[in-house]
């Protein structure tokens, strides 16, 4: 039973066949394994989002990527909106906003799959947006009502190192423990993106 899928920029349904491997994995998790929670996990310092923001994803002039530009284009509308609306922000601030927007784009794209949308609207499937700020050791969750990210455990007063250790261990124990009981969760993160 899979414990997660590594990807932040999740493609929409029926994207012309360019990104079907990811769609197959999520379909298997939702339709066969019957996961009850999908966690889209973005993080600070994401190289994929940095490449989207700067256009610098060519490792050398000799690389001619076939799939990377299509994958990055998933977040292009969010990039254009953020970089247009927040011109006075520093590049680092805009990239952080884009990292968080990538989580929201992926959450929205997940709902473009008819079987995900149906399960979600029936209350059988929850989609969570998380953002991990590694420098601060802070795990944030998107609050749909407030329209922004908030700490998952705001009452905790710890150092960033303690927060990282405690929250990571607790959430992994919770989700992996539940996965062993019936595979109710799947993570979509950007560690490989």
Backbone as a chain_set.jsonl record, in Angstrom:
{"seq": "XXXXXXXXXXXXXXXXXXXXXXXXXXXXXXXXXXXXXXXXXXXXXXXXXXXXXXXXXXXXXXXXXXXXXXXXXXXXXXXXXXXXXXXXXXXXXXXXXXXXXXXXXXXXXXXXXXXXXXXXXXXXXXXXXXXXXXXXXXXXXXXXXXXXXXXXXXXXXXXXXXXXXXXXXXXXXXXXXXXXXXXXXXXXXXXXX", "coords": {"N": [[0.839, -1.175, 0.0], [0.698, 2.178, -0.941], [2.424, 4.895, 0.613], [2.505, 7.47, -0.167], [2.571, 10.004, -2.752], [4.892, 11.757, -4.625], [4.655, 14.961, -5.509], [3.968, 18.29, -6.341], [2.744, 20.181, -8.135], [-0.066, 19.296, -9.295], [-1.538, 17.736, -12.07], [-4.413, 18.705, -14.112], [-7.502, 16.943, -14.843], [-7.663, 14.992, -17.841], [-5.535, 16.061, -19.637], [-4.537, 15.992, -22.224], [-2.866, 13.824, -22.422], [-0.208, 14.119, -21.601], [0.617, 13.902, -18.955], [-0.135, 11.485, -17.634], [0.729, 9.415, -15.901], [0.785, 10.253, -13.221], [-1.921, 10.722, -12.863], [-2.897, 8.13, -13.047], [-1.838, 6.965, -10.733], [-3.111, 8.419, -8.676], [-5.745, 7.808, -9.244], [-5.808, 5.052, -8.703], [-5.293, 5.113, -5.953], [-7.531, 6.513, -4.934], [-9.824, 5.281, -6.071], [-9.453, 2.48, -5.831], [-7.934, 1.859, -3.461], [-9.364, 3.401, -1.766], [-8.743, 5.78, -0.306], [-9.222, 8.224, 2.232], [-8.368, 10.74, 2.733], [-6.575, 13.239, 1.06], [-3.511, 14.754, 1.037], [-2.097, 17.584, -0.052], [1.067, 18.619, -0.281], [3.103, 21.278, -0.096], [6.288, 23.001, -0.09], [8.749, 25.2, 1.389], [11.374, 26.607, -0.525], [11.12, 25.076, -2.818], [12.322, 23.546, -5.651], [11.07, 23.146, -8.107], [8.998, 25.076, -8.142], [10.584, 27.341, -7.927], [11.878, 27.186, -10.386], [9.67, 27.602, -12.049], [9.039, 30.223, -11.298], [11.345, 31.686, -11.982], [12.067, 30.827, -14.472], [14.295, 29.368, -14.833], [15.032, 26.405, -15.38], [16.548, 24.864, -16.922], [19.23, 22.891, -16.644], [21.726, 22.892, -17.875], [22.831, 24.456, -20.942], [22.582, 22.418, -22.706], [20.498, 20.79, -22.085], [17.404, 19.697, -23.114], [14.471, 19.744, -22.17], [11.652, 17.664, -22.256], [9.269, 17.195, -20.856], [9.245, 18.752, -18.529], [8.67, 21.584, -19.0], [5.9, 21.449, -19.622], [4.868, 20.43, -17.246], [5.561, 22.486, -15.429], [4.002, 24.515, -16.461], [1.513, 24.078, -15.392], [1.262, 25.663, -13.163], [1.395, 28.199, -14.222], [-0.611, 30.242, -14.611], [-1.108, 30.966, -11.952], [1.415, 31.96, -11.285], [1.602, 34.2, -13.029], [-0.509, 35.765, -12.045], [0.271, 36.239, -9.352], [2.831, 37.463, -9.659], [2.074, 39.657, -11.098], [0.196, 40.976, -9.476], [1.528, 41.431, -7.089], [3.777, 43.158, -7.358], [5.379, 44.872, -5.848], [6.453, 43.294, -3.902], [9.281, 41.4, -2.709], [11.373, 39.191, -4.69], [11.748, 36.738, -3.365], [9.571, 36.775, -1.57], [7.434, 36.699, -3.367], [7.921, 34.228, -4.542], [7.479, 32.538, -2.359], [4.715, 32.973, -2.022], [3.921, 31.867, -4.442], [4.695, 29.213, -4.079], [2.832, 28.462, -2.141], [0.5, 28.961, -3.569], [0.749, 27.01, -5.492], [-0.008, 24.741, -4.1], [-2.742, 25.263, -3.813], [-3.571, 25.348, -6.497], [-3.121, 22.695, -7.199], [-4.929, 21.422, -5.479], [-7.325, 22.347, -6.553], [-7.096, 21.299, -9.145], [-7.22, 18.573, -8.585], [-9.926, 18.318, -8.037], [-10.953, 18.423, -10.555], [-11.119, 15.911, -11.549], [-13.635, 13.683, -12.189], [-14.439, 11.52, -10.442], [-13.032, 12.075, -8.108], [-14.111, 14.543, -7.458], [-16.803, 13.792, -7.031], [-16.572, 12.019, -4.808], [-15.492, 13.792, -2.942], [-17.501, 15.784, -2.732], [-19.507, 14.207, -1.683], [-18.624, 13.858, 0.836], [-16.907, 11.79, 1.345], [-14.242, 11.946, 0.791], [-11.539, 13.88, 1.724], [-9.717, 16.796, 0.979], [-6.702, 18.195, 1.676], [-4.671, 21.07, 2.083], [-1.366, 21.614, 2.641], [1.523, 23.384, 3.802], [4.946, 23.427, 4.193], [7.241, 25.172, 5.955], [10.46, 25.041, 5.96], [12.624, 26.471, 7.038], [11.568, 27.817, 9.241], [10.525, 25.699, 10.558], [7.833, 25.104, 10.489], [4.593, 23.889, 10.036], [1.977, 24.454, 7.956], [-1.557, 24.781, 7.361], [-4.002, 25.06, 4.815], [-6.743, 27.165, 5.181], [-9.889, 27.111, 4.121], [-12.082, 28.768, 4.644], [-11.0, 31.151, 5.71], [-9.229, 31.692, 3.698], [-6.442, 31.484, 3.686], [-3.158, 30.3, 4.789], [-2.557, 28.684, 7.879], [-0.818, 27.926, 10.967], [-0.72, 24.481, 11.81], [-0.707, 23.69, 14.445], [-1.127, 26.011, 16.359], [-0.951, 26.567, 19.091], [1.362, 25.556, 20.138], [4.454, 26.307, 21.575], [7.453, 26.214, 20.494], [10.89, 25.614, 19.53], [12.059, 26.085, 16.139], [13.4, 23.712, 15.351], [12.458, 21.799, 17.199], [9.741, 21.919, 16.608], [9.719, 21.018, 13.963], [10.666, 18.363, 14.296], [8.759, 17.273, 16.169], [6.152, 17.751, 14.958], [6.46, 16.543, 12.44], [7.021, 13.856, 13.101], [4.682, 13.208, 14.606], [2.592, 13.582, 12.699], [3.383, 11.868, 10.634], [3.339, 9.419, 12.001], [0.597, 9.297, 12.588], [-0.628, 9.321, 9.974], [0.71, 7.206, 8.632], [0.146, 5.139, 10.38], [-2.636, 4.977, 10.082], [-2.674, 4.31, 7.399], [-1.705, 1.72, 7.462], [-3.858, 0.531, 8.636], [-5.793, 0.553, 6.704], [-5.307, 2.146, 4.533], [-6.084, 4.982, 4.297], [-5.134, 7.497, 3.601], [-3.314, 9.702, 1.45], [-0.366, 11.259, 0.398], [0.522, 14.12, -1.428], [3.31, 15.489, -2.397], [6.127, 17.76, -2.745], [8.737, 16.898, -2.779], [10.126, 15.539, -4.767], [9.695, 17.143, -6.863]], "CA": [[0.0, 0.0, 0.0], [1.575, 3.336, -1.002], [2.267, 5.885, 1.682], [2.419, 8.811, -0.721], [2.993, 10.325, -4.104], [5.655, 13.004, -4.561], [4.323, 15.906, -6.568], [3.206, 19.443, -5.877], [1.882, 20.687, -9.197], [-0.863, 18.173, -9.745], [-2.189, 18.089, -13.333], [-5.863, 18.568, -14.181], [-8.051, 15.807, -15.568], [-7.68, 15.033, -19.298], [-4.626, 17.109, -20.073], [-3.956, 15.69, -23.519], [-2.002, 12.66, -22.375], [1.177, 14.407, -21.285], [0.948, 13.67, -17.552], [-1.088, 10.453, -17.217], [1.252, 8.546, -14.844], [0.304, 10.783, -11.946], [-3.366, 10.492, -12.825], [-3.105, 6.71, -12.779], [-1.532, 6.698, -9.323], [-4.151, 8.985, -7.813], [-6.963, 7.036, -9.493], [-5.667, 3.801, -7.965], [-5.417, 5.409, -4.52], [-8.89, 6.96, -4.588], [-10.876, 4.365, -6.502], [-9.244, 1.112, -5.37], [-7.53, 1.833, -2.052], [-10.406, 4.134, -1.031], [-8.183, 6.729, 0.658], [-10.217, 9.173, 2.726], [-7.732, 12.054, 2.813], [-5.439, 13.563, 0.202], [-2.779, 15.899, 1.547], [-1.204, 18.225, -1.019], [2.1, 19.189, 0.579], [4.123, 22.125, -0.696], [7.32, 23.352, 0.891], [9.64, 26.318, 1.113], [12.577, 26.233, -1.26], [10.793, 24.083, -3.842], [13.067, 23.837, -6.871], [10.128, 23.226, -9.223], [8.348, 26.392, -8.096], [11.624, 28.309, -8.25], [12.052, 27.129, -11.836], [8.505, 28.265, -12.628], [9.13, 31.664, -11.012], [12.505, 32.324, -12.622], [12.289, 30.31, -15.82], [15.597, 28.716, -14.825], [14.955, 24.976, -15.105], [17.525, 24.196, -17.766], [20.439, 22.681, -15.856], [22.762, 23.455, -18.75], [22.258, 24.796, -22.256], [22.448, 21.182, -23.472], [19.283, 20.081, -21.701], [16.192, 20.042, -23.852], [13.461, 18.984, -21.452], [10.442, 17.369, -23.006], [8.092, 17.182, -19.998], [9.321, 19.752, -17.459], [7.899, 22.808, -19.286], [4.458, 21.164, -19.518], [4.574, 20.289, -15.818], [5.623, 23.808, -14.811], [2.897, 25.338, -16.958], [0.341, 23.874, -14.544], [1.205, 26.796, -12.24], [1.693, 29.456, -14.921], [-1.627, 31.266, -14.308], [-0.852, 31.441, -10.586], [2.629, 32.786, -11.344], [1.273, 35.481, -13.663], [-1.353, 36.532, -11.124], [1.07, 36.663, -8.192], [3.886, 38.392, -10.053], [1.42, 40.887, -11.55], [-0.524, 41.613, -8.374], [2.419, 41.731, -5.963], [5.023, 43.675, -7.939], [6.205, 45.541, -4.836], [7.052, 42.283, -3.033], [10.579, 40.89, -3.159], [11.254, 37.939, -5.437], [11.571, 35.652, -2.395], [8.19, 36.823, -1.057], [6.545, 36.227, -4.438], [8.132, 32.787, -4.712], [6.762, 31.881, -1.266], [3.297, 33.002, -2.384], [3.737, 30.926, -5.54], [4.754, 27.873, -3.483], [1.531, 28.21, -1.508], [-0.498, 28.919, -4.644], [0.88, 25.702, -6.126], [-0.836, 23.822, -3.31], [-4.145, 25.548, -4.141], [-3.786, 24.918, -7.883], [-3.213, 21.235, -7.191], [-6.194, 21.054, -4.848], [-8.373, 22.615, -7.542], [-6.961, 20.335, -10.232], [-7.731, 17.28, -8.123], [-11.384, 18.339, -8.149], [-11.354, 18.317, -11.959], [-11.36, 14.498, -11.81], [-15.042, 13.466, -11.793], [-14.575, 10.593, -9.309], [-12.553, 12.778, -6.912], [-15.128, 15.56, -7.163], [-17.983, 13.119, -6.473], [-16.237, 11.539, -3.455], [-15.293, 14.976, -2.103], [-18.803, 16.415, -2.473], [-20.29, 13.287, -0.849], [-18.012, 13.794, 2.156], [-16.129, 10.555, 1.466], [-12.841, 12.238, 0.518], [-11.12, 15.218, 2.136], [-8.494, 17.274, 0.335], [-6.045, 19.144, 2.57], [-3.517, 21.78, 1.552], [-0.369, 21.899, 3.662], [2.753, 24.046, 3.359], [5.972, 23.261, 5.21], [8.316, 26.158, 5.933], [11.575, 24.331, 6.581], [13.471, 27.384, 7.811], [10.883, 28.104, 10.506], [10.058, 24.458, 11.158], [6.405, 25.332, 10.694], [3.689, 23.215, 9.133], [0.768, 25.268, 7.815], [-2.671, 24.186, 6.627], [-4.856, 26.051, 4.168], [-8.081, 27.292, 5.728], [-10.745, 27.574, 3.014], [-12.967, 29.844, 5.115], [-10.19, 32.366, 5.834], [-8.495, 31.907, 2.457], [-4.999, 31.59, 3.9], [-2.512, 29.219, 5.514], [-2.353, 28.889, 9.31], [-0.126, 26.805, 11.608], [-1.578, 23.367, 12.208], [-0.745, 23.661, 15.906], [-0.697, 27.35, 16.782], [-0.773, 26.669, 20.542], [2.669, 25.057, 20.545], [5.57, 27.249, 21.653], [8.665, 25.417, 20.414], [11.885, 26.085, 18.578], [11.811, 25.491, 14.814], [13.896, 22.339, 15.302], [11.517, 20.967, 17.944], [8.486, 21.882, 15.853], [9.942, 20.134, 12.825], [10.735, 16.985, 14.78], [7.499, 16.853, 16.79], [5.032, 17.71, 14.02], [6.717, 15.554, 11.405], [6.852, 12.524, 13.692], [3.281, 12.984, 14.956], [1.752, 13.438, 11.514], [3.744, 10.642, 9.938], [2.8, 8.3, 12.779], [-0.852, 9.277, 12.409], [-1.007, 8.931, 8.621], [1.208, 5.874, 8.318], [-0.63, 4.215, 11.197], [-3.929, 4.796, 9.433], [-2.458, 3.616, 6.129], [-1.587, 0.302, 7.778], [-5.179, 0.053, 9.023], [-6.729, 0.499, 5.6], [-4.93, 3.028, 3.447], [-7.043, 6.069, 4.203], [-4.512, 8.78, 3.295], [-2.252, 9.753, 0.444], [0.313, 12.546, 0.375], [1.058, 14.642, -2.679], [4.266, 16.484, -1.941], [7.0, 18.281, -3.788], [10.123, 16.519, -2.549], [10.747, 15.098, -6.013], [9.321, 18.096, -7.906]], "C": [[0.888, 1.243, 0.0], [1.331, 4.286, 0.162], [2.195, 7.288, 1.109], [2.843, 8.882, -2.168], [3.72, 11.653, -4.01], [5.341, 13.874, -5.762], [3.592, 17.084, -5.964], [2.265, 19.914, -6.96], [1.13, 19.519, -9.815], [-1.627, 18.551, -11.002], [-3.702, 17.954, -13.262], [-6.256, 17.303, -14.938], [-7.971, 16.058, -17.067], [-6.817, 16.153, -19.857], [-3.921, 16.775, -21.383], [-2.932, 14.562, -23.492], [-0.573, 12.901, -21.966], [1.574, 14.015, -19.867], [0.073, 12.565, -16.95], [-0.573, 9.546, -16.103], [0.766, 8.975, -13.48], [-1.19, 10.524, -11.794], [-3.678, 9.036, -12.505], [-2.875, 6.386, -11.311], [-2.633, 7.221, -8.406], [-5.474, 8.239, -8.016], [-6.934, 5.731, -8.699], [-5.889, 4.036, -6.468], [-6.854, 5.727, -4.133], [-9.932, 5.889, -4.905], [-10.703, 2.935, -5.996], [-8.903, 1.058, -3.882], [-8.527, 2.56, -1.156], [-9.818, 5.051, 0.049], [-9.266, 7.739, 1.021], [-9.677, 10.595, 2.795], [-6.611, 12.139, 1.789], [-4.807, 14.809, 0.791], [-1.849, 16.385, 0.443], [-0.201, 19.009, -0.189], [3.125, 19.959, -0.236], [5.155, 22.483, 0.353], [8.149, 24.534, 0.413], [10.868, 25.8, 0.365], [12.343, 25.196, -2.335], [11.493, 24.443, -5.157], [12.157, 23.923, -8.092], [9.439, 24.579, -9.282], [9.354, 27.49, -8.406], [11.874, 28.351, -9.758], [10.888, 27.812, -12.552], [8.63, 29.778, -12.47], [10.219, 32.347, -11.826], [12.694, 31.924, -14.073], [13.602, 29.537, -15.935], [15.462, 27.25, -14.438], [15.885, 24.195, -16.012], [18.826, 24.098, -16.98], [21.652, 23.193, -16.606], [22.089, 23.778, -20.074], [22.036, 23.559, -23.116], [21.193, 20.385, -23.119], [18.098, 20.607, -22.512], [15.065, 19.207, -23.239], [12.188, 18.857, -22.266], [9.186, 17.526, -22.149], [8.079, 18.298, -18.958], [8.54, 21.022, -17.801], [6.385, 22.606, -19.184], [4.032, 21.077, -18.059], [4.561, 21.654, -15.152], [4.469, 24.711, -15.244], [1.606, 25.146, -16.179], [0.16, 25.071, -13.608], [1.398, 28.146, -12.889], [0.676, 30.558, -14.633], [-1.425, 31.843, -12.911], [0.378, 32.341, -10.557], [2.294, 34.17, -11.911], [0.44, 36.366, -12.746], [-0.535, 37.083, -9.956], [2.106, 37.702, -8.587], [3.308, 39.697, -10.592], [0.794, 41.669, -10.407], [0.393, 42.076, -7.248], [3.788, 42.211, -6.447], [5.941, 44.298, -6.902], [6.864, 44.552, -3.868], [8.412, 41.878, -3.585], [10.361, 39.594, -3.93], [11.039, 36.76, -4.486], [10.16, 35.613, -1.838], [7.209, 36.31, -2.112], [6.701, 34.729, -4.664], [7.43, 32.026, -3.596], [5.255, 31.862, -1.544], [2.999, 31.988, -3.487], [3.814, 29.479, -5.037], [3.411, 27.514, -2.854], [0.419, 28.139, -2.556], [-0.446, 27.588, -5.386], [0.06, 24.647, -5.407], [-2.306, 24.008, -3.71], [-4.487, 25.123, -5.566], [-3.967, 23.403, -7.927], [-4.51, 20.758, -6.552], [-7.346, 21.238, -5.836], [-8.318, 21.606, -8.686], [-7.43, 18.944, -9.828], [-9.246, 17.21, -8.287], [-11.872, 18.325, -9.598], [-11.558, 16.857, -12.378], [-12.77, 14.165, -11.32], [-15.206, 12.572, -10.564], [-14.006, 11.187, -8.033], [-13.597, 13.8, -6.483], [-16.353, 14.924, -6.503], [-17.717, 12.653, -5.042], [-16.096, 12.714, -2.483], [-16.642, 15.611, -1.734], [-19.725, 15.527, -1.632], [-19.728, 13.17, 0.564], [-17.181, 12.544, 2.4], [-14.624, 10.79, 1.31], [-12.551, 13.686, 0.902], [-9.808, 15.573, 1.448], [-7.927, 18.388, 1.206], [-4.869, 19.798, 1.851], [-2.568, 22.148, 2.671], [0.844, 22.565, 3.016], [3.762, 23.947, 4.496], [7.085, 24.282, 4.991], [9.499, 25.563, 6.696], [12.46, 25.234, 7.432], [12.872, 27.674, 9.181], [10.463, 26.838, 11.235], [8.567, 24.489, 11.41], [5.598, 24.636, 9.606], [2.368, 23.98, 9.127], [-0.296, 24.491, 7.048], [-3.527, 25.292, 6.04], [-6.249, 25.995, 4.777], [-8.958, 27.898, 4.636], [-11.629, 28.752, 3.408], [-12.209, 31.168, 5.155], [-9.416, 32.687, 4.564], [-7.004, 32.097, 2.65], [-4.489, 30.395, 4.696], [-2.301, 29.622, 6.968], [-1.572, 27.709, 9.875], [-1.112, 25.729, 12.023], [-1.744, 23.299, 13.713], [-0.283, 25.003, 16.452], [-0.421, 27.467, 18.276], [0.606, 26.227, 21.0], [3.717, 26.167, 20.499], [6.851, 26.427, 21.662], [9.66, 26.093, 19.486], [11.56, 25.491, 17.216], [12.274, 24.04, 14.724], [12.944, 21.382, 16.027], [10.202, 20.825, 17.183], [8.608, 20.925, 14.676], [9.914, 18.674, 13.267], [9.381, 16.509, 15.287], [6.369, 16.721, 15.78], [5.238, 16.651, 12.958], [6.48, 14.152, 11.947], [5.384, 12.252, 13.99], [2.414, 12.765, 13.728], [2.098, 12.185, 10.725], [3.224, 9.414, 10.687], [1.295, 8.171, 12.578], [-1.22, 8.735, 11.027], [-0.51, 7.54, 8.264], [0.479, 4.822, 9.144], [-1.987, 3.938, 10.581], [-3.792, 4.077, 8.103], [-2.361, 2.109, 6.365], [-2.945, -0.304, 8.126], [-6.139, -0.021, 7.844], [-6.442, 1.494, 4.506], [-5.855, 4.205, 3.262], [-6.448, 7.395, 3.74], [-3.493, 8.647, 2.178], [-1.677, 11.161, 0.466], [0.721, 12.888, -1.047], [2.016, 15.747, -2.259], [5.221, 16.861, -3.051], [8.446, 17.899, -3.58], [10.835, 16.103, -3.818], [10.494, 16.089, -7.134], [10.325, 19.133, -8.043]], "O": [[1.758, 1.361, 0.863], [0.206, 4.459, 0.63], [1.854, 8.222, 1.835], [3.401, 7.936, -2.724], [3.22, 12.585, -3.381], [5.718, 13.559, -6.891], [2.685, 16.898, -5.153], [1.066, 20.034, -6.707], [1.616, 18.85, -10.726], [-2.301, 19.58, -11.019], [-4.223, 17.186, -12.454], [-5.423, 16.676, -15.593], [-8.18, 17.181, -17.526], [-7.325, 17.085, -20.48], [-2.807, 17.244, -21.615], [-2.2, 14.376, -24.464], [0.223, 11.963, -21.979], [2.759, 13.814, -19.599], [-0.413, 12.725, -15.831], [-1.39, 8.945, -15.405], [0.374, 8.137, -12.668], [-1.659, 10.151, -10.719], [-4.624, 8.749, -11.771], [-3.631, 5.62, -10.713], [-3.039, 6.538, -7.465], [-6.237, 8.06, -7.066], [-7.935, 5.354, -8.089], [-6.58, 3.265, -5.802], [-7.337, 5.253, -3.104], [-10.82, 5.623, -4.095], [-11.694, 2.244, -5.756], [-9.513, 0.299, -3.13], [-8.539, 2.364, 0.059], [-10.32, 5.099, 1.172], [-10.124, 8.062, 0.2], [-10.448, 11.549, 2.904], [-5.797, 11.224, 1.666], [-5.489, 15.808, 1.019], [-0.921, 15.679, 0.05], [-0.566, 19.947, 0.52], [3.917, 19.372, -0.973], [4.927, 22.292, 1.547], [8.24, 24.826, -0.78], [11.331, 24.686, 0.607], [13.278, 24.5, -2.73], [11.275, 25.524, -5.704], [12.434, 24.688, -9.015], [9.31, 25.165, -10.357], [9.018, 28.466, -9.077], [12.06, 29.423, -10.334], [11.09, 28.515, -13.542], [8.356, 30.527, -13.408], [10.03, 33.465, -12.306], [13.399, 32.601, -14.822], [13.973, 29.102, -17.026], [15.745, 26.883, -13.298], [15.996, 22.976, -15.877], [19.453, 25.115, -16.685], [22.512, 23.857, -16.027], [20.933, 23.423, -20.303], [21.371, 23.638, -24.149], [20.87, 19.407, -23.793], [17.846, 21.811, -22.572], [14.747, 18.118, -23.717], [11.716, 19.816, -22.877], [8.145, 17.945, -22.655], [7.008, 18.744, -18.549], [7.797, 21.506, -16.948], [5.67, 23.491, -18.713], [2.975, 21.581, -17.677], [3.646, 21.955, -14.385], [4.018, 25.565, -14.481], [0.693, 25.964, -16.29], [-0.97, 25.448, -13.296], [1.552, 29.148, -12.19], [1.068, 31.707, -14.429], [-1.551, 33.05, -12.703], [0.381, 33.369, -9.88], [2.667, 35.189, -11.329], [0.656, 37.576, -12.679], [-0.642, 38.262, -9.619], [2.242, 38.722, -7.912], [3.973, 40.732, -10.55], [0.861, 42.898, -10.384], [0.061, 43.018, -6.529], [4.824, 41.724, -5.995], [7.162, 44.258, -7.058], [7.743, 44.938, -3.097], [8.665, 41.999, -4.783], [9.3, 38.975, -3.838], [10.232, 35.876, -4.774], [9.602, 34.532, -1.65], [6.272, 35.578, -1.795], [5.722, 34.038, -4.945], [6.841, 30.975, -3.848], [4.597, 30.845, -1.324], [1.958, 31.331, -3.472], [3.078, 28.617, -5.518], [2.917, 26.399, -3.017], [-0.502, 27.334, -2.427], [-1.471, 27.093, -5.854], [-0.504, 23.757, -6.043], [-3.025, 23.031, -3.92], [-5.572, 24.596, -5.814], [-4.857, 22.894, -8.608], [-5.122, 19.801, -7.024], [-8.23, 20.388, -5.938], [-9.35, 21.116, -9.144], [-7.98, 18.214, -10.652], [-9.787, 16.161, -8.637], [-13.074, 18.225, -9.844], [-12.11, 16.594, -13.447], [-13.065, 14.353, -10.14], [-16.052, 12.859, -9.718], [-14.467, 10.828, -6.95], [-13.926, 13.913, -5.302], [-16.88, 15.458, -5.527], [-18.546, 12.868, -4.158], [-16.533, 12.632, -1.335], [-16.889, 15.934, -0.572], [-20.619, 16.028, -0.95], [-20.292, 12.463, 1.398], [-16.793, 12.268, 3.535], [-13.823, 9.923, 1.66], [-13.238, 14.604, 0.456], [-8.902, 14.745, 1.35], [-8.587, 19.4, 1.444], [-4.156, 19.139, 1.095], [-2.93, 22.917, 3.562], [1.148, 22.339, 1.845], [3.471, 24.336, 5.627], [7.778, 24.257, 3.974], [9.529, 25.582, 7.926], [12.991, 24.791, 8.45], [13.597, 27.765, 10.171], [10.085, 26.894, 12.405], [8.087, 23.968, 12.416], [5.881, 24.773, 8.415], [1.724, 24.134, 10.165], [0.017, 23.656, 6.2], [-3.754, 26.325, 6.671], [-6.857, 24.93, 4.879], [-8.789, 29.061, 4.27], [-11.893, 29.634, 2.59], [-12.715, 32.19, 4.69], [-8.992, 33.826, 4.368], [-6.362, 32.795, 1.866], [-5.266, 29.588, 5.207], [-1.917, 30.754, 7.26], [-1.646, 26.606, 9.333], [-2.199, 26.021, 12.521], [-2.797, 22.898, 14.208], [0.835, 25.117, 16.954], [0.282, 28.388, 18.691], [0.988, 26.493, 22.139], [3.843, 26.875, 19.5], [7.293, 25.987, 22.723], [9.319, 27.021, 18.753], [10.851, 24.488, 17.142], [11.611, 23.221, 14.088], [12.659, 20.291, 15.534], [9.623, 19.74, 17.124], [7.712, 20.12, 14.423], [9.216, 17.852, 12.674], [8.905, 15.451, 14.876], [5.693, 15.693, 15.743], [4.301, 15.934, 12.605], [5.803, 13.347, 11.307], [4.883, 11.176, 13.664], [1.584, 11.855, 13.713], [1.208, 11.512, 10.204], [2.723, 8.476, 10.067], [0.778, 7.065, 12.416], [-2.021, 7.807, 10.912], [-1.245, 6.767, 7.648], [0.222, 3.724, 8.653], [-2.441, 2.794, 10.558], [-4.68, 3.321, 7.71], [-2.87, 1.316, 5.573], [-3.163, -1.501, 7.936], [-7.211, -0.61, 7.974], [-7.274, 1.673, 3.616], [-6.369, 4.411, 2.162], [-7.199, 8.342, 3.506], [-2.888, 7.59, 1.995], [-2.418, 12.141, 0.543], [1.211, 12.031, -1.781], [1.588, 16.815, -1.82], [5.134, 16.343, -4.164], [9.324, 18.533, -4.165], [12.045, 16.298, -3.931], [11.009, 15.917, -8.239], [10.18, 20.027, -8.876]]}, "num_chains": 1, "name": "protein.A"}
